[in-house]
Amino acid sequence: MNRVLVANRGEIAVRILRTCKEIGFHTIAVYSEADRDAMHVALADEAYLLGPAPARESYLNIERLLQVARRARADAVHPGYGFLSENADFAAACRAQGIVFVGPSPETIEQLGDKCAARALAERIGVPTVPGYTGDDRSERRLVREAKRIGTPLILKAAGGGGGRGMRIVSDLAQLPEALAAARSEALAAFGDDRIFLERYIPRARHVEVQILGDSQGNVIHLFERECSIQRRYQKIVEESPSCGVGPALRKGLTEAAVRIAKAANYVGAGTVEFLVEADAPEPRFYFLEVNTRLQVEHPVTEAVTGFDLVRLQFHVAQGHPLPYAQEEIALMGHAIEVRLCAEDPENQFLASPGTMQFWQAPEGPGIRVDTALESGSFIPPYYDPLLAKIIAFGKTRSEALARLERALMETHGVGIKTNQAYLLDIIRHPAFRDGDLSTRFLEEHFAGWRAFTEPPDEVLLALAAASVQAEPSAVFRGASLADSQKPLNPWCLVGRWRNT
């Protein structure tokens, strides 16, 4: 492996390209018309235009990507996350062309990408799953019967994908037919698959995931867990490692279950096994949720607390090498928290905020890492995910990491587009977040009517007023008489000749 094509854009493309440079790979970038001047294009040794701005005509165009890979003589393709990273057809097409796909096999992606098949695998090896129904009979009559058996509240989920698409919560069985129709329609549009399955909905649960890594010799290790409970519409906003709600016994159960699932699926590469943990249960109980067969957005927090470069390890096992570390060699060190800074307007229903970032200054300092493709003058196109930067803080303790993260967010400066910066600050400052009282309903419970606080505090206004009235008279009144200089400041006396035009 020598020539690597990064089939992605934005901060994840930049992050992968930098590790490739450190390893010594020749790097190949791809870009759409909207990304001609993007940072990842400038960083790569070569860059090729894929097509127009819409993702389906560029970053999701398998045929065009393979044409570029052949033209650039790529040995390997790293898909990053999103786009084609969990597409079994793309992985299979790369293999057919003799190109290494840096990720699991097409067969593993297909098996674990189907939520019903993944759930069946977990049940077969004895990993707990949420009570539900994943049978082949998905007629409305059968689903209504199963819903009555499971009871409310329940959740409808798309079998062919995730990210919140095709999901509906049903609290009254009378709502089921309407919710089922809406979920099927959304799932078909998003994944080309309208299969829906049912699960009991756990109102207060933590979303905890385990990072796993497997090699082609059958070895699998875990790199501990991440807490991902702070979500809006099933999209993660804040992630941390380790989870403040997971003790030694629960950690052992979660990580062992994740490794068992990975081994049963012959998993090669980096991946994440996700679980729900009942937040209010007297005894901690966890349930298998799904497997993400790719690198996660939040992988930097795991890198911070383990000291490993997950992208480097992806390339290592993709070349057929065995894992370089045994499980007992991996230890948790300190605490890391990540927030996702996005181009969106939280005060206007989180509408995307594309445009030009006229000025950008990322935070620095002890324990701070920023993954971004931003620089002053960067254009944020409306066609892709609005993620601008991931700000990661590391400390010896959770409180130290939080203090560093708060400072870093306050030192983050972007001018030109709206972001969720103030929203993120309020989340990490909230007493419940500080106490670690987290669940997937955190934002619903504490931030439903959130508005940015824009009025300066009284102390600031008073200080500004005091500074104004106590300004040095001689610096203001040039040539004025002593009597005039002793008068209170009066703008009408200071402006000189002026015109109201």
Buried (B, 14 or more C-beta within 10 A) or exposed (E): BEBBBBBBBBBBBBBBBBBBBEBEBBBBBBBBBBBEEBBBBEBBBBBBBBBBBBBEBBBBBBEBBBEBBEEBEBBBBBBBBBBBBBBBEBBBBBEEEEBBBBBBBBEBBBBBBBBBBBBEBBEEEEBBBBBBBBEEEBEEEEBBEBBEEBEBEBBBBBBBBBEBBBBBEBEEEEEBEEBBBEBBEBBBEBBEBBBBBBBBBBBBBBBBBBBBBBBBEEBBBBBBBBBBBBBBEEEBBBBBBBBBBBEEEBBEBBBEBBBBBBBBBBBBBBBBBBBBBBBEEEEBBBBBBBBBBBBBBBBBBBBBBBEBBBBBBBBBBBEEEEBEBEEEEBEBEBBBBBBBBBBBBBBEEBEBBBBEBEEBEBBEEEBBBBBBBBBEEBBBBEBBBBBBBBBBBBBEEBEBBBBBBBBBBEBBEBEBBBBBBBBBBBBBEBEEBEEEBBBBBBBEEBBEEBEEEEEEEEEEEEEEEEEEEEEEBEEEBEEBEEEEEEEEEEEEEEEEEEEEE
